[in-house]
Amino acid sequence: MIAGHGTGPRKQRALQVALQPHPITAGSSDRALEVRLTPREQGVELRYLWSGPSAQILWPDRVPPADVRGERRDYLWHHTCGEWFIGEVGSPGYIEFNFSPSGHWAAYRFADYRQSLGDLVWEGSPPEIEFSLEAQRAELRAWVPWAAFASFVSEPVREWQLGFTCVVERRVGVSPAGTASADTLEYWAVSHPRAQPEFHDRRGFSVSW
């Protein structure tokens, strides 16, 4: 690892992890989801990659026009949304990022399990999100600047615990008119420590970085 110079702590190692659906909200057997993390000079790049029939998933409408950046929005996890949790080893605090295919985003701070400290705020650029959709593949690419971590982690940076998760809003059932008549939420993560979906459980921050 290396320390940032005025832009927050930086790390160098790339990661690639597969996500699994929670047993009580099991996803389609012909769909898979993985996340790839790549450190860059100015920030962290995250890629959420879905493979399988894209038409089975409800995708939030993209912010128009395509070159307009999304806004900070709450409740993105009510619909299809990539999430990223970050905690530092030895500290109960953590942060959460939400990335929507719409281009909107959110970032929060927590003192401990679900003890909210409000929005995570930093000086500089907000996250940038790109989304591409094909019949058998979808990709959400999110870029987070190093400055976003500066007010949260210590210097020098110790080991981080990461939770990669995703909410998927899936179409269920077909009406007589041939359109989706209902939808449901799937909860995907690297690991699921509880009988019910719970992304904030630190035991689910199972990827070391």
C-alpha positions as MATLAB code, in Angstrom:
seq = 'MIAGHGTGPRKQRALQVALQPHPITAGSSDRALEVRLTPREQGVELRYLWSGPSAQILWPDRVPPADVRGERRDYLWHHTCGEWFIGEVGSPGYIEFNFSPSGHWAAYRFADYRQSLGDLVWEGSPPEIEFSLEAQRAELRAWVPWAAFASFVSEPVREWQLGFTCVVERRVGVSPAGTASADTLEYWAVSHPRAQPEFHDRRGFSVSW';
ca = [
       0.000    0.000    0.000;
       1.004    3.602   -0.438;
      -0.200    6.747    1.237;
      -2.068    9.342   -0.762;
      -0.634   12.813   -1.118;
      -3.520   15.122   -0.351;
      -6.068   12.778   -1.931;
      -6.546   10.198    0.802;
      -5.127    6.713    1.388;
      -4.455    4.492   -1.594;
      -4.063    0.773   -2.070;
      -2.598   -1.084   -4.992;
      -4.026   -4.612   -5.105;
      -6.812   -5.467   -7.564;
      -9.633   -7.819   -6.505;
     -12.174  -10.040   -8.214;
     -14.978  -11.743   -6.277;
     -18.088  -13.749   -7.128;
     -21.377  -12.885   -5.429;
     -23.962  -15.427   -4.312;
     -27.719  -14.929   -3.831;
     -29.025  -15.223   -0.281;
     -30.686  -18.652    0.169;
     -34.118  -17.190    0.935;
     -33.994  -14.916   -2.118;
     -32.181  -17.287   -4.451;
     -31.572  -15.871   -7.884;
     -32.057  -17.570  -11.220;
     -29.757  -20.531  -11.724;
     -28.807  -19.202  -15.165;
     -27.506  -15.881  -13.841;
     -24.175  -14.972  -12.214;
     -22.750  -11.793  -10.718;
     -19.185  -10.766   -9.959;
     -17.395   -7.598   -8.868;
     -13.941   -6.446   -9.928;
     -12.034   -3.732   -8.072;
      -9.069   -1.973   -9.668;
      -7.078    0.822   -7.976;
      -6.298    3.708  -10.313;
      -4.146    6.817   -9.938;
      -7.067    9.060   -8.981;
      -9.447    6.579   -7.394;
     -10.967    3.108   -7.273;
     -12.780    1.539  -10.206;
     -15.535   -0.979   -9.458;
     -17.181   -3.162  -12.086;
     -20.392   -5.071  -11.319;
     -20.820   -7.720  -14.035;
     -24.065   -9.613  -14.579;
     -24.208  -12.599  -16.932;
     -27.435  -14.284  -17.925;
     -30.776  -13.073  -19.328;
     -30.877   -9.309  -18.755;
     -34.614   -9.126  -19.494;
     -35.329  -10.920  -16.202;
     -34.027   -7.911  -14.257;
     -35.702   -4.537  -13.744;
     -33.107   -1.842  -14.494;
     -33.586    1.744  -13.245;
     -33.939    4.287  -16.039;
     -30.705    6.012  -16.969;
     -30.336    9.709  -16.153;
     -30.994   11.647  -19.394;
     -29.059   12.751  -21.294;
     -26.286   10.160  -21.056;
     -23.547   12.719  -20.441;
     -25.216   14.210  -17.335;
     -23.854   12.933  -14.020;
     -26.193   11.302  -11.579;
     -27.060   12.831   -8.218;
     -26.739   11.735   -4.592;
     -29.991    9.883   -3.829;
     -31.291    7.857   -0.886;
     -33.143    4.523   -1.107;
     -31.351    3.341   -4.229;
     -31.353   -0.143   -2.689;
     -35.122   -0.358   -3.216;
     -34.239   -1.299   -6.799;
     -31.334   -2.897   -8.680;
     -28.221   -1.388   -7.143;
     -24.560   -2.249   -6.565;
     -23.259   -1.674   -3.026;
     -19.820   -1.484   -1.433;
     -19.095   -1.621    2.324;
     -15.702   -0.706    3.797;
     -14.535   -1.148    7.379;
     -11.064   -0.867    8.875;
      -9.739   -3.779   10.929;
      -9.962   -2.936   14.631;
     -12.570   -0.202   14.178;
     -16.368   -0.631   14.452;
     -16.987    2.209   11.987;
     -17.613    1.660    8.301;
     -18.843    3.374    5.156;
     -21.325    2.336    2.490;
     -21.559    3.276   -1.177;
     -24.591    2.684   -3.402;
     -24.311    2.744   -7.207;
     -27.435    2.673   -9.366;
     -27.564    1.811  -13.079;
     -29.490    5.090  -13.354;
     -26.264    6.964  -12.625;
     -27.351    8.085   -9.154;
     -25.251    7.250   -6.102;
     -25.127    7.492   -2.300;
     -22.436    7.323    0.398;
     -22.972    6.952    4.166;
     -20.920    6.807    7.382;
     -21.626    4.525   10.376;
     -20.074    4.593   13.854;
     -20.994    0.943   14.448;
     -23.589   -1.559   13.275;
     -26.361    0.571   11.691;
     -25.424    3.571   13.867;
     -25.675    6.206   11.177;
     -23.451    9.279   11.114;
     -25.177   10.627    8.029;
     -23.803   11.171    4.572;
     -20.151   10.602    3.759;
     -18.949   13.980    2.481;
     -15.656   14.898    0.868;
     -14.163   17.682   -1.214;
     -13.729   16.994   -4.886;
     -15.415   14.889   -7.528;
     -18.460   12.704   -6.818;
     -18.543    9.074   -7.996;
     -18.986    8.551  -11.718;
     -21.149    5.714  -13.016;
     -21.458    4.118  -16.443;
     -23.888    1.351  -17.343;
     -24.126   -0.901  -20.391;
     -26.812   -3.474  -21.132;
     -26.939   -6.377  -23.584;
     -29.262   -9.370  -23.916;
     -27.004  -11.726  -21.932;
     -24.739   -9.284  -20.116;
     -24.830   -6.068  -18.109;
     -22.071   -3.996  -16.568;
     -22.127   -1.177  -14.030;
     -18.811    0.660  -13.785;
     -18.341    3.030  -10.808;
     -15.341    5.248  -10.091;
     -14.763    6.558   -6.539;
     -12.024    9.172   -5.901;
      -9.424    8.513   -3.199;
     -10.566   11.711   -1.481;
     -13.782    9.926   -0.465;
     -11.800    7.815    2.010;
      -9.657   10.568    3.512;
     -12.048   11.516    6.332;
     -12.786    7.915    7.250;
      -9.622    5.807    7.378;
      -6.484    6.383    9.398;
      -2.962    7.102    8.190;
      -1.069    4.935    7.653;
      -3.779    2.702    6.237;
      -4.222   -0.618    7.966;
      -6.066   -3.631    6.597;
      -9.545   -2.973    5.280;
     -12.508   -5.348    5.361;
     -14.735   -5.090    2.293;
     -18.287   -6.197    1.648;
     -19.342   -6.417   -1.994;
     -23.102   -6.705   -2.352;
     -25.917   -6.098   -4.802;
     -29.688   -5.806   -4.762;
     -31.338   -7.191   -7.897;
     -34.962   -6.388   -8.699;
     -36.241   -9.333  -10.693;
     -39.315   -9.695  -12.846;
     -41.632  -12.467  -11.652;
     -44.707  -13.746  -13.452;
     -46.313  -12.703  -16.712;
     -49.712  -11.064  -17.114;
     -52.189  -12.019  -19.837;
     -50.927   -9.037  -21.812;
     -47.441  -10.543  -21.760;
     -45.891   -8.017  -19.359;
     -44.306   -8.587  -15.952;
     -47.033   -8.731  -13.295;
     -44.850   -8.679  -10.184;
     -41.292   -8.177   -9.062;
     -39.126   -9.213   -6.161;
     -35.735   -8.356   -4.701;
     -32.731  -10.659   -4.619;
     -29.835  -10.023   -2.235;
     -26.371  -10.944   -3.498;
     -23.103  -10.863   -1.533;
     -19.750  -12.613   -1.214;
     -21.063  -14.222    1.989;
     -24.312  -14.180    3.982;
     -23.735  -14.472    7.754;
     -27.425  -14.362    8.783;
     -30.581  -16.334    8.105;
     -32.131  -13.116    6.764;
     -30.378  -10.784    4.296;
     -28.284   -8.213    6.182;
     -25.485   -6.431    4.363;
     -24.468   -4.348    7.411;
     -23.297   -7.349    9.452;
     -19.499   -6.962    9.707;
     -19.074  -10.713    9.340;
     -20.154  -10.158    5.748;
     -17.211   -7.792    5.172;
     -15.302  -10.908    4.263;
     -12.807   -9.627    1.689;
      -9.484   -8.359    3.058;
      -7.711   -5.481    1.298;
];
